[in-house]
Amino acid sequence: MKEFKGFRADRLRKAMKENGATIKDIKKEMEKNFNISHILDSHIENVVAGKDIPLNGDIFVICKVVNVSADYLLGLSDEMY
């Protein structure tokens, strides 16, 4: 098993590009899943840029939207799915 080194924003950006997902797609799904009417674009932008670390629930939604495994985004696996 690989050593956990933290959330991999570079992998998120790659998956977003490959799957045509946008920050707006992630925001919409977060608002739907968490029943929250307002999630700041800046939080999601910062996660994508690698400036913020997503919460556990955020990772679940991000994986769903960009269609990759959490292990991939956390650097625990090189397999996207």
Phi and psi in degrees as GROMACS dihedral restraints (atoms count N, CA, C in turn):
[ dihedral_restraints ]
;  ai    aj    ak    al  type     phi  dphi    fc
    3     4     5     6     1   -74.1    20    10
    4     5     6     7     1   155.4    20    10
    6     7     8     9     1   -78.2    20    10
    7     8     9    10     1   134.9    20    10
    9    10    11    12     1   -72.4    20    10
   10    11    12    13     1   124.4    20    10
   12    13    14    15     1  -118.2    20    10
   13    14    15    16     1     1.9    20    10
   15    16    17    18     1   116.1    20    10
   16    17    18    19     1   170.9    20    10
   18    19    20    21     1   -62.6    20    10
   19    20    21    22     1   135.8    20    10
   21    22    23    24     1  -104.5    20    10
   22    23    24    25     1    90.8    20    10
   24    25    26    27     1   -63.1    20    10
   25    26    27    28     1   -31.6    20    10
   27    28    29    30     1   -61.5    20    10
   28    29    30    31     1   -38.1    20    10
   30    31    32    33     1   -71.2    20    10
   31    32    33    34     1   -35.0    20    10
   33    34    35    36     1   -62.4    20    10
   34    35    36    37     1   -47.3    20    10
   36    37    38    39     1   -61.1    20    10
   37    38    39    40     1   -40.4    20    10
   39    40    41    42     1   -62.6    20    10
   40    41    42    43     1   -46.0    20    10
   42    43    44    45     1   -65.7    20    10
   43    44    45    46     1   -38.6    20    10
   45    46    47    48     1   -61.4    20    10
   46    47    48    49     1   -44.6    20    10
   48    49    50    51     1   -63.8    20    10
   49    50    51    52     1   -46.1    20    10
   51    52    53    54     1   -65.8    20    10
   52    53    54    55     1   -32.1    20    10
   54    55    56    57     1  -103.4    20    10
   55    56    57    58     1     3.0    20    10
   57    58    59    60     1    67.0    20    10
   58    59    60    61     1    24.7    20    10
   60    61    62    63     1   -86.9    20    10
   61    62    63    64     1   148.4    20    10
   63    64    65    66     1  -121.5    20    10
   64    65    66    67     1   169.3    20    10
   66    67    68    69     1   -60.4    20    10
   67    68    69    70     1   -38.2    20    10
   69    70    71    72     1   -63.3    20    10
   70    71    72    73     1   -37.2    20    10
   72    73    74    75     1   -62.9    20    10
   73    74    75    76     1   -43.8    20    10
   75    76    77    78     1   -64.9    20    10
   76    77    78    79     1   -45.9    20    10
   78    79    80    81     1   -59.4    20    10
   79    80    81    82     1   -47.3    20    10
   81    82    83    84     1   -60.0    20    10
   82    83    84    85     1   -43.1    20    10
   84    85    86    87     1   -69.0    20    10
   85    86    87    88     1   -37.3    20    10
   87    88    89    90     1   -63.2    20    10
   88    89    90    91     1   -45.6    20    10
   90    91    92    93     1   -61.7    20    10
   91    92    93    94     1   -39.8    20    10
   93    94    95    96     1   -67.0    20    10
   94    95    96    97     1   -47.7    20    10
   96    97    98    99     1   -70.5    20    10
   97    98    99   100     1   -34.2    20    10
   99   100   101   102     1   -99.1    20    10
  100   101   102   103     1     1.6    20    10
  102   103   104   105     1    52.9    20    10
  103   104   105   106     1    45.3    20    10
  105   106   107   108     1  -117.9    20    10
  106   107   108   109     1   135.2    20    10
  108   109   110   111     1   -86.4    20    10
  109   110   111   112     1   -11.7    20    10
  111   112   113   114     1  -146.1    20    10
  112   113   114   115     1   111.9    20    10
  114   115   116   117     1  -115.4    20    10
  115   116   117   118     1   132.6    20    10
  117   118   119   120     1   -67.5    20    10
  118   119   120   121     1   130.0    20    10
  120   121   122   123     1   -57.2    20    10
  121   122   123   124     1   -37.4    20    10
  123   124   125   126     1   -62.3    20    10
  124   125   126   127     1   -35.2    20    10
  126   127   128   129     1   -62.8    20    10
  127   128   129   130     1   -47.7    20    10
  129   130   131   132     1   -67.7    20    10
  130   131   132   133     1   -41.0    20    10
  132   133   134   135     1   -59.1    20    10
  133   134   135   136     1   -41.3    20    10
  135   136   137   138     1   -68.4    20    10
  136   137   138   139     1   -35.1    20    10
  138   139   140   141     1   -64.0    20    10
  139   140   141   142     1   -47.0    20    10
  141   142   143   144     1   -63.2    20    10
  142   143   144   145     1   -36.4    20    10
  144   145   146   147     1   -78.9    20    10
  145   146   147   148     1   -11.6    20    10
  147   148   149   150     1    85.8    20    10
  148   149   150   151     1    14.0    20    10
  150   151   152   153     1   -90.7    20    10
  151   152   153   154     1   -24.5    20    10
  153   154   155   156     1  -122.2    20    10
  154   155   156   157     1   152.5    20    10
  156   157   158   159     1   -99.6    20    10
  157   158   159   160     1   128.7    20    10
  159   160   161   162     1   -71.7    20    10
  160   161   162   163     1   150.0    20    10
  162   163   164   165     1   -73.9    20    10
  163   164   165   166     1   165.6    20    10
  165   166   167   168     1   -55.2    20    10
  166   167   168   169     1   -45.3    20    10
  168   169   170   171     1   -64.2    20    10
  169   170   171   172     1   -35.2    20    10
  171   172   173   174     1   -60.9    20    10
  172   173   174   175     1   -43.4    20    10
  174   175   176   177     1   -61.1    20    10
  175   176   177   178     1   -42.5    20    10
  177   178   179   180     1   -56.7    20    10
  178   179   180   181     1   -49.2    20    10
  180   181   182   183     1   -67.0    20    10
  181   182   183   184     1   -43.1    20    10
  183   184   185   186     1   -59.3    20    10
  184   185   186   187     1   -45.1    20    10
  186   187   188   189     1   -59.8    20    10
  187   188   189   190     1   -40.7    20    10
  189   190   191   192     1   -63.8    20    10
  190   191   192   193     1   -45.0    20    10
  192   193   194   195     1   -70.2    20    10
  193   194   195   196     1   -43.6    20    10
  195   196   197   198     1   -94.1    20    10
  196   197   198   199     1    -1.1    20    10
  198   199   200   201     1    60.3    20    10
  199   200   201   202     1    52.3    20    10
  201   202   203   204     1  -135.9    20    10
  202   203   204   205     1   167.3    20    10
  204   205   206   207     1   -83.1    20    10
  205   206   207   208     1   153.8    20    10
  207   208   209   210     1   -64.0    20    10
  208   209   210   211     1   -37.2    20    10
  210   211   212   213     1   -58.6    20    10
  211   212   213   214     1   -37.0    20    10
  213   214   215   216     1   -65.1    20    10
  214   215   216   217     1   -47.5    20    10
  216   217   218   219     1   -69.2    20    10
  217   218   219   220     1   -23.7    20    10
  219   220   221   222     1   -92.8    20    10
  220   221   222   223     1     1.8    20    10
  222   223   224   225     1    75.8    20    10
  223   224   225   226     1    14.6    20    10
  225   226   227   228     1   -87.3    20    10
  226   227   228   229     1   -14.5    20    10
  228   229   230   231     1  -147.0    20    10
  229   230   231   232     1   149.1    20    10
  231   232   233   234     1   -92.6    20    10
  232   233   234   235     1    -3.9    20    10
  234   235   236   237     1   -85.6    20    10
  235   236   237   238     1   126.4    20    10
  237   238   239   240     1   -70.4    20    10
  238   239   240   241     1   -29.2    20    10
